Amino acid sequence: MMDYNSKRILIIDFCNFEDYQIGGHLSMAKNLMSAFGDRLALVGVTTSKNDQIGTWFKKNIDGVVYDFFALARYNIKKTKHFLPDRLMSYVLLRYYKKEILDINIQNVFVQRHEILPAINGFGLKNICFRFPGLESPLKISKYWFSKYLENHFNRLFFSSFRNVKTILASGDEDSILDMVKRSNGNIFRDDIIKFPTRINTDVFKPLDRNETRKELNIETDKIIVVTTGRLSKLKGWEFMIDAYSLFRKEVADSFFHNRRGRGLSASSGLHYC
């Protein structure tokens, strides 16, 4: 049993590993699931009324049966809660420490800042932490009060790297060096492996130009500028709009399209339509 578990990987996250919450963390988790299959055991949340809470059970996801531990049950239609997910994941992981450790897997993958301090003291031997972004997460939080906790959280977070064996970072060199500086000696540049963001090529792939334009109701002769990501300053939309306003002076008959099927045409005055 120990030999089998020594080859397995425990992913600890705060998604349901299927469709909640949509974003980079879930995309990365699903890429790992595609690569490792049932060698993974999953700790997260559930959006199904049929799943058990606070105990290990078998869960079929896309035809693969995983050991699954649900920390809580969430409404799939609600993405912002009275108590922030960062706080809830920390509290629930500490609360269910004994039950989570019952699976006896020492290889652990974490990609959320708040989870690393939560499992500090769990006695896990082989932790891999991935920085999905290198900025301080509380600086970009959707909760107004988070910025006042940023310094305290950073101290707690970076002090948790004593038990981390592998550090992956998705970011450029300047961002990595800035993060190393913020760590105050807890992380060194040589500790970090650059790890580009992965994509699902079953979703992001070349398609027939004319057919896709017809589906999106876009004329075949228009020049299209495309970007992805949610509509926020963090995702570079302010920069993209400024850049497109310059671009349309050269190419007036163009169209700015995002992944949600909304666009900005040269005649729209750069209002979302």
C-alpha positions, 0 to 999 in steps of 0.5 A, spaced: 500 500 500 505 504 501 509 503 494 502 505 491 501 511 495 508 513 494 507 514 486 500 518 487 499 525 488 494 529 492 492 536 489 489 540 494 485 546 491 478 550 492 474 548 486 470 542 484 475 539 479 469 540 473 466 546 472 467 551 478 470 556 479 472 557 472 479 560 471 486 558 471 486 554 477 481 549 475 484 549 468 491 547 471 487 542 475 484 539 469 490 538 465 494 535 471 487 530 471 488 529 464 496 527 465 495 523 471 488 520 471 487 516 477 494 516 480 491 523 483 487 524 489 483 530 490 481 535 495 476 541 493 469 543 494 463 540 491 457 543 487 453 536 487 448 535 493 449 527 492 457 528 494 459 527 501 462 532 505 468 531 510 470 524 508 474 520 502 469 517 497 470 515 490 468 520 485 467 519 477 469 525 473 469 525 466 470 517 466 475 517 471 474 515 478 478 519 483 479 519 491 475 525 492 475 529 499 469 535 499 471 540 504 464 544 503 458 544 498 457 550 494 452 553 489 455 553 482 451 559 480 455 563 486 462 565 486 462 571 491 461 569 498 460 573 505 466 569 507 472 569 502 474 563 499 481 564 502 479 564 509 474 558 508 479 554 505 484 555 510 479 554 516 476 548 513 483 545 511 485 545 518 478 543 521 479 536 516 486 535 517 486 528 520 481 526 515 485 528 509 491 525 512 488 518 512 489 517 505 497 517 506 499 520 500 506 525 501 506 528 494 502 534 494 500 539 489 498 546 491 497 552 487 493 557 491 497 562 496 492 561 502 492 553 502 500 553 503 500 556 510 493 551 511 497 545 510 503 547 514 504 542 520 501 537 516 507 533 516 507 532 508 514 530 505 514 532 498 510 539 496 510 542 490 507 549 489 505 553 483 505 560 482 499 561 477 501 569 478 506 572 482 503 578 484 500 578 492 493 575 491 490 580 497 492 586 493 488 584 487 482 581 491 475 582 490 474 584 497 475 591 499 478 589 506 484 584 503 489 590 502 489 591 510 491 584 511 496 583 505 503 584 509 501 580 515 498 574 509 505 575 506 509 573 512 505 567 513 505 565 506 512 566 505 514 562 512 510 556 509 516 554 504 520 551 509 517 544 507 516 546 499 521 541 495 519 544 488 517 551 486 514 552 479 512 559 477 508 562 471 511 569 470 517 573 467 523 574 470 522 581 473 516 578 476 519 572 479 525 577 482 520 581 485 516 576 488 523 573 491 524 580 494 518 580 497 519 573 500 524 576 505 529 571 504 524 565 504 525 563 497 531 564 492 531 565 485 535 558 484 529 555 487 524 557 482 523 553 476 519 557 470 513 553 468 509 556 463 501 556 463 498 550 460 492 550 456 487 545 454 488 544 446 481 540 446 478 547 447 484 552 444 485 549 437 485 552 430 478 551 426 476 553 419 476 561 419 470 562 415 466 557 419 468 560 425 466 567 423 459 565 420 458 562 427 460 568 431 456 573 425 463 576 423 464 578 416 469 574 413 473 580 410 474 584 417 480 584 421 479 581 428 484 582 434 482 577 439 484 576 447 481 572 452 480 573 460 475 576 464 474 583 464 478 586 469 484 591 469 488 585 472 487 581 465 490 587 461 484 590 458 485 597 460 492 596 456 488 592 450 483 598 449 488 603 449 492 599 444 486 597 440 484 605 440 491 606 436 490 600 432 484 602 429 487 609 427 491 605 422 485 599 420 479 602 421 475 596 419 477 592 424 473 588 430 476 587 437 473 580 440 473 577 447 472 570 449 465 571 451 463 573 444 462 580 445 466 585 441 469 592 440 468 595 433 471 601 430 465 604 430 462 602 437 466 608 440 470 602 445 463 601 449 462 593 450 457 591 446 
